[in-house]
C-alpha cells in the first residue's frame, strides 16, 4: 500500500541501506494522490467461501485471495489473510468510508463452514 501511494518500496530501501548502497528515498514523499488503504481479511476456524462477485465498493481492488476450499484453524503467520484489498479515494475520510463499506460487504457475503 505504501509503495502504491508514495511510489517508494520501504523494504527495498531498508535492504539498500543495510547493504551500504545509495538510497532512492532521500526526502519525505509528497502526500499520496489518490489516498489509499488496505484491508486484509484474516482466517477463522473452518473453510471460507469468499463472495461470489467482485467487491461493488468503488475504489477497491482485490490483490490476493487464498485458494478456495483451504481449511483454517488459525492464521499460520502474520499476513496470512483469506483475501486482501487495496482501497483508494480522494481523501482520508473517503478511504475510511470505503474501508468500512468493504468490511460490511465482506461480512455479509463471505461464508465460513
C-alpha positions in Angstrom: 0.0 0.0 0.0 2.8 2.4 0.8 4.6 1.8 -2.5 1.3 2.2 -4.3 0.6 5.5 -2.6 4.0 7.1 -2.4 6.0 5.3 -5.1 8.6 4.0 -2.6 9.3 0.4 -1.6 10.3 0.7 2.1 11.5 -2.9 2.3 13.8 -2.4 -0.7 15.1 0.9 0.8 15.9 -0.9 4.0 17.8 -3.6 2.2 19.7 -1.0 0.2 20.7 0.8 3.4 21.8 -2.5 5.1 23.9 -3.3 2.0 25.6 0.1 2.1 24.1 1.2 -1.2 22.8 4.6 -2.0 19.1 5.2 -1.1 16.5 6.1 -3.6 14.5 7.8 -0.9 16.3 10.9 0.2 13.3 13.1 1.3 9.8 12.7 2.6 7.4 11.8 -0.2 4.6 14.2 -1.0 1.1 13.4 0.2 -0.4 10.5 -1.8 -2.8 11.1 -4.7 -5.1 9.3 -4.5 -5.2 8.4 -0.9 -5.1 4.7 -0.2 -5.5 2.0 2.4 -5.5 -1.8 2.7 -7.9 -4.4 4.2 -6.8 -7.9 4.9 -9.4 -10.4 6.0 -8.0 -12.9 8.5 -8.9 -16.5 8.7 -11.5 -18.0 11.0 -11.9 -21.6 12.0 -13.1 -23.7 9.0 -13.3 -23.2 5.3 -14.0 -19.8 3.7 -16.4 -19.5 0.8 -15.5 -15.9 -0.4 -18.0 -13.7 -2.0 -19.0 -14.9 -5.5 -18.9 -11.5 -7.1 -16.2 -8.8 -7.0 -16.5 -6.0 -4.5 -19.1 -3.5 -5.5 -17.4 -0.8 -3.4 -15.9 1.9 -5.7 -12.2 2.3 -5.4 -11.5 -1.2 -4.1 -9.3 -3.8 -5.8 -8.7 -7.3 -4.7 -5.0 -8.0 -4.7 -4.8 -11.5 -3.2 -7.0 -14.4 -2.2 -6.3 -17.8 -0.6 -7.2 -20.8 -2.8 -10.9 -21.8 -2.3 -11.5 -24.7 0.0 -8.5 -24.2 2.2 -9.2 -25.1 5.8 -8.0 -22.9 8.6 -7.7 -23.3 12.4 -5.8 -20.0 12.9 -3.6 -17.7 10.8 -0.4 -19.7 10.1 1.6 -16.4 10.4 1.1 -12.7 10.4 0.0 -11.5 7.0 -1.8 -14.7 6.0 -5.2 -13.4 5.1 -8.0 -15.0 3.3 -8.2 -12.0 1.0 -6.6 -8.6 0.7 -7.9 -5.5 -1.0 -6.5 -2.0 -1.7 -8.8 0.9 -1.2 -8.4 4.3 -2.9 -10.2 7.6 -2.6 -9.8 11.4 -2.9 -9.4 11.9 0.8 -8.7 10.1 4.1 -12.4 10.2 5.2 -13.5 8.8 1.8 -10.9 5.9 2.1 -12.1 5.2 5.7 -15.8 5.2 4.5 -14.9 2.8 1.7 -13.0 0.5 4.1 -16.0 0.3 6.4 -18.3 -0.5 3.4 -15.8 -3.2 2.2 -15.7 -4.8 5.7 -19.5 -4.7 5.9 -19.9 -6.2 2.4 -17.3 -9.0 3.1 -19.0 -9.9 6.4 -22.4 -10.2 4.7 -21.1 -12.1 1.6 -18.3 -14.5 2.8 -19.4 -17.7 4.4 -17.4 -19.8 6.9 -18.3 -23.5 7.1 
